[in-house]
Amino acid sequence: MTEHKAINKTTERPGGGVNGLLILLVSLILLLAGGSQVINIEDQPIQGLLGIGAIVVASIAMAGFYMLQPNEASAITLFGNYKGTDRTTGLRWVLPWYSRKKISMRVRNVTSEMLKVNDKGGNPIEIAANVVWRVADSAQALFDVDDYQAFINIQIETALREVARHYAYDHAEDGEPTLRADAEIVGERLKGDLQERVAVAGIVVDETHLMHLAYAPEIAGAMLKRQQAHAVLAARAMIVTGAVTMVESALQQLSERGVVELDEERKAVMVSNLLVVLCADREAQPVLNTGSLY
């Protein structure tokens, strides 16, 4: 798995805004008071100038308002220096010269594009995955990677390619997990690999599932024939096993009940005939012996 190293890792810390309702109330009072003084600026120039100052201050303060919804955060910076992240919902306020950058902390769901990769056996396959993720550390997501959404999309593709090459599509050796039969195991490995890759961006991966899995079109026909052949062989093996059991039981019961005495040669003929009848694809055509047994 790829190891990511951040030279200057940024860690989220609380900080930033204050309750904006009180600041809004003060700003409105300043605007009203300043407006009333500006009207009388000819009679009372000093108070009029103070009124203009109050209006200017209130107008500047208005630029510091911002609003946060549930599961939303705002990173506060001052001249490029990270000061903290505000996660308190509602109307918020900071000094106007502080910069604010909102980021959603909600759970997100993304389905990767269908990729054409090679499985463990080198067979070309088509695969796609669904990933549920969310931002856990706003500072890392905003400041440690250039574009965290593009970053995770690329890492999903990379992790999916890496995981797919460790498993066979089906019919693995020595009982190893396969992409088709062990989707949960593959999904957990994909989740772990992807989590290591995106941890540098402050992202948490909640779930991963394979959404699409198929052989590539150029080998799909040949692989279908192989699957059919395996199914036929498995069915034949089951039929033969059952037939041998039935023949063994028939010979044992004939011997125990003394119905007929058969020498080894006759037993061999009987076994051969019974196996042909039980294992044949078509119904056997019996030949009746109207003479003696021998």
Secondary structure, 3 states (H helix, E strand, C coil): CCCCCCCCCCCCCECCCEEHHHHHHHHHHHHHHHHHHHHCCCCCHHHHHHHHHHHHHHHHHHCCEEEECCCEEEEEEECCEEEEEECCCEEEECCCCCEEEEEECCCEEEECCCEEEECCCCCEEEEEEEEEEEECCHHHHHHCCCCHHHHHHHHHHHHHHHHHCCCECCCCHHHCCECCCCHHHHHHHHHHHHHHHHHHHCEEEEEEEEEEEEECHHHHHHHHHHHHHHHHHHHHHHHHHHHHHHHHHHHHHHHHHCCCCCCHHHHHHHHHHHHHHHHCCCCCCCCCCCCCCC
